[in-house]
């Protein structure tokens, strides 16, 4: 069934950022601090590492070793992107000397889940922010239109992969998304999400935590930060 989403709800991004920057959480006063555990951040569709800069800097200030994914613009073939991320994960785990927590926003959470299936020994846990883990393309009509545009571009680059960015994609990525994940998965979702259908962001095989806020604002949502601070100090 088509879902038009709630695009106007997404205009709250700047208000959500302001709320975060004025909070005790941003100052690290009401959250547990880490002891140097590694965290790899993976951005969402049509975004890059810069979209998670605020989260990256905050994690470092409260005692975690936060790493960027190396993604400049998340529009590539899912399989190609996950293969590059797998190499990046191996680098981070080797440098840290321990398994890594993967934090992925939206499509980045799908990538993180696939990585946990491929390299479970390198992943401590997956935290997905507004990711359609239950159905990877369960998003608004406008979002799916953007996906279609990316699919056209992919078909020009890789004409031998006509099902790229569809649910019929035959690559290993599609199988990884439905395979059991040895490391635990935490799904943080919002019922007010205007981009991804909320019901797809809380799969049965994940620990689900609800927050209030927009989809694009999950990377600067003060409630998300409080949940992350608690989750990341788990061993």
Number of C-alpha atoms within 10 A of each C-alpha: 4 8 15 16 19 16 15 9 16 17 14 14 19 12 13 20 17 13 14 19 16 11 13 12 19 22 14 17 11 12 17 17 18 19 12 15 20 27 28 23 26 30 28 27 17 15 20 20 19 15 19 20 15 15 19 21 14 17 25 18 16 20 18 21 20 24 21 18 21 15 19 13 14 19 22 18 19 22 19 12 16 23 16 13 20 21 11 17 26 16 12 23 20 13 10 15 12 15 21 27 26 30 25 27 29 28 25 29 28 30 31 30 32 28 24 29 20 20 16 18 14 22 27 22 26 28 27 30 29 34 33 25 26 18 18 19 19 22 24 18 15 14 19 17 12 13 19 15 12 18 22 15 14 20 16 11 10 13 12 10 16 16 15 23 23 15 11 10 17 14 15 13 24 19 12 18 21 14 14 13 21 15 18 18 22 21 25 24 30 23 17 18 26 24 25 30 26 21 16 19 30 24 17 11 14 19 13 16 15 17 17 16 24 27 30 24 24 27 26 26 24 25 17 21 20 16 15 18 21 13 15 21 15 9 7
